[in-house]
Amino acid sequence: AGSFQDAGVIQHAYNLNFPLHAVPASSAQGPAWSAFSVSSPAVVLETAEDRPEAVVVRLYEAHGSTVDAWLQTSLPVKEAMLCDLLERPAARARLPLEQRGVRLSFTPFRVLSVLLVLRP
């Protein structure tokens, strides 16, 4: 019922096409951990690629809306900047690191690539 956004179609499609795989582990309980989170359900974190001393995160707006979203990470980020689809830093691309993470602005269906330089 309702729109595809309200029904969570995109999240359900990802869950179907990329299911979680259980991996046997010891019985020791560890704290819950997530490398990334995004504050808006309209923004999909599509991929995160590991590079020497950095990570490139690619996100897109999937609901056809204009939205601001916060990208949060538990990684030790030293610097964040926008980059093009070839992962080259864009001119005046530096993004401020704030308490809530990195603030990103999306127009309908916009793709953003963010280069996160990590502390050693």
Stockholm file with secondary structure:
# STOCKHOLM 1.0

chainA/1-120         AGSFQDAGVIQHAYNLNFPLHAVPASSAQGPAWSAFSVSSPAVVLETAEDRPEAVVVRLYEAHGSTVDAWLQTSLPVKEAMLCDLLERPAARARLPLEQRGVRLSFTPFRVLSVLLVLRP
#=GR chainA/1-120 SS CCCHHHHTHHHHHHHHHSCCCCCCCCSCCCCCCCSEEESCTTEEEEEEEEETTEEEEEEEECSSCCEEEEEEESSCEEEEEEECTTCCEEEEEEECCBTTBEEEEECTTCEEEEEEEECC
#=GC SS_cons         CCCHHHHTHHHHHHHHHSCCCCCCCCSCCCCCCCSEEESCTTEEEEEEEEETTEEEEEEEECSSCCEEEEEEESSCEEEEEEECTTCCEEEEEEECCBTTBEEEEECTTCEEEEEEEECC
//
